[in-house]
Structure formats: C-alpha cells, structure tokens
C-alpha cells in the first residue's frame, strides 16, 4: 500500500484557495488602475489610468480576468492570457533594472506569471464553474427520438 502525505486529501480545496486568493489579489491591481481605489494608480488616491492605454488595458484584464479566475470560468485560456500579460509586465517594467527579481522589484509579476501558467496547464480544479460545465457536458442524455 502506497503512503501519501496527509495533505493530499485536500488537493481540490487547496487548489480552490490558491485560485481564489490569486484572483482576488490580482483584481486589487486592476481596482487601483480602473477605479482609483486601494491607493490609486501610481500611488495617488483616486487617480486612474487612462482606459485606452496599456495600463488601462492591464486594469481591465486584472479586474475581469481576476474575476474569471476566482469563479473558475474559462480558466485555462484566461490564465494563459494573464500569464503572458505578467511576462510582458516583468520584462517591460522590471527586467531593464536588473535580471534578478529580488533586485528589480519584479517578484510579484514573476510569481503571478507562473501561478497563472500553472492554472492554464492544470485548469481550475473540481470546485469551479469549469468543472460544473464539464460535468454537464459529459452527463448522459436521454434519447426520446426512438
């Protein structure tokens, strides 16, 4: 009999917690840019990014992409898009200062990039709208045409 670490039985729940917390924290960055909340854009309370700018687009993706991650809806494509966005953010805003994230302040961008890359490969997990839709899609149907 194979022994497993006791936390293995909580895989689905911990995946849910990681997904929800990553999405909620990511949404805060968008709230700063779009709504001027939580310290505002560029640390100026009430300040918002112009909607038709790179920062404005990032804010839209952070708020709405983060919400979809929280819900576990369209997780794989959304997470792939967000992972790419964070890779661009890292190389555009942080890497010119130094390659190393600890020196350039890009730890969060790099971490989000790889967390979202993980979700694009793994999916949302069993406690998600995606899982619910998949169950419905694979449910047996009755054929009344006979």
C-alpha positions in Angstrom: 0.0 0.0 0.0 1.4 3.4 -1.0 1.6 6.0 1.6 0.7 9.6 0.7 1.3 12.8 2.6 -1.8 13.6 4.7 -2.4 16.9 2.8 -3.0 15.0 -0.5 -6.7 14.6 0.5 -7.1 18.4 0.4 -5.8 18.9 -3.1 -9.1 20.2 -4.5 -9.7 22.6 -1.6 -6.1 24.0 -1.7 -6.3 24.4 -5.5 -9.6 26.3 -4.9 -7.9 28.5 -2.2 -4.9 29.3 -4.4 -7.1 30.1 -7.4 -9.5 32.4 -5.4 -6.8 34.2 -3.5 -4.6 34.7 -6.6 -7.6 36.1 -8.5 -8.7 38.4 -5.6 -5.3 39.8 -5.1 -4.8 40.3 -8.8 -8.1 42.1 -9.0 -6.8 44.7 -6.5 -4.2 45.8 -9.0 -7.0 46.4 -11.5 -9.1 48.3 -8.9 -6.2 50.7 -8.5 -5.9 51.4 -12.2 -9.5 51.4 -13.2 -11.3 52.9 -10.1 -8.5 54.7 -8.2 -9.2 52.5 -5.2 -6.7 50.9 -2.8 -4.2 53.8 -3.0 -5.0 54.6 -6.6 -3.0 54.3 -9.8 0.7 55.1 -9.2 0.1 55.5 -5.5 -2.1 58.6 -5.9 -5.5 58.0 -4.2 -8.4 58.5 -6.7 -6.0 58.6 -9.7 -7.0 56.2 -12.5 -5.1 55.0 -15.6 -6.4 56.2 -19.0 -8.7 53.4 -20.2 -7.3 53.4 -23.7 -3.7 52.9 -22.6 -1.5 49.9 -21.8 -2.1 50.5 -18.1 -5.9 50.8 -18.7 -6.0 47.6 -20.7 -4.0 45.9 -17.9 -6.5 47.1 -15.4 -9.4 45.6 -17.4 -7.6 42.3 -17.7 -6.7 42.4 -13.9 -10.3 43.1 -12.8 -12.2 40.9 -15.2 -9.6 38.2 -15.7 -9.1 38.0 -12.0 -12.8 37.6 -11.5 -13.0 34.8 -14.0 -10.1 33.1 -12.2 -11.9 33.4 -8.9 -15.0 31.9 -10.4 -13.1 29.2 -12.2 -14.7 30.1 -15.5 -12.7 29.8 -18.8 -9.8 29.3 -16.5 -7.3 27.8 -18.9 -7.4 30.5 -21.7 -7.8 33.4 -19.2 -4.9 32.2 -17.1 -2.8 31.7 -20.3 -3.6 35.3 -21.3 -2.8 36.7 -17.8 0.4 34.7 -17.6 1.6 36.3 -20.9 0.5 39.7 -19.6 2.6 39.3 -16.5 5.6 38.1 -18.5 5.3 41.3 -20.6 5.0 43.3 -17.4 8.1 41.7 -15.9 10.3 42.2 -19.0 9.0 45.7 -19.8 8.9 47.2 -16.3 11.3 45.2 -14.1 14.0 43.4 -16.2 15.6 46.6 -17.5 16.6 47.4 -13.9 18.2 44.0 -13.3 17.6 40.5 -14.4 17.0 39.3 -10.8 13.5 39.8 -9.5 14.8 40.5 -5.9 16.8 43.4 -7.3 14.3 44.8 -9.7 11.1 44.5 -7.6 9.5 42.1 -10.0 8.9 39.2 -7.7 5.2 39.6 -7.8 5.0 39.9 -11.6 7.1 36.8 -12.0 5.1 34.8 -9.4 1.8 35.8 -11.0 3.2 34.8 -14.3 4.0 31.3 -13.1 0.9 30.8 -11.0 -1.3 31.7 -14.0 0.8 29.5 -16.2 0.1 26.6 -13.8 -3.6 27.2 -13.9 -3.5 27.3 -17.7 -2.0 23.8 -17.7 -3.9 22.4 -14.7 -7.3 24.0 -15.0 -9.5 25.4 -12.3 -10.0 22.2 -10.3 -13.0 20.4 -9.0 -14.6 23.4 -7.3 -15.2 25.7 -10.2 -17.7 26.6 -12.8 -15.5 25.0 -15.4 -15.8 21.6 -13.6 -19.6 22.1 -13.3 -19.9 22.8 -17.0 -17.7 19.8 -17.9 -19.9 17.5 -15.8 -23.0 18.8 -17.5 -21.3 18.4 -20.9 -20.4 14.8 -20.2 -23.7 13.8 -18.5 -25.7 11.1 -20.2 -28.7 12.3 -22.1 -31.9 10.5 -22.8 -32.8 9.9 -26.4 -36.5 10.3 -26.9 -36.2 10.1 -30.7 -36.7 6.3 -30.8 
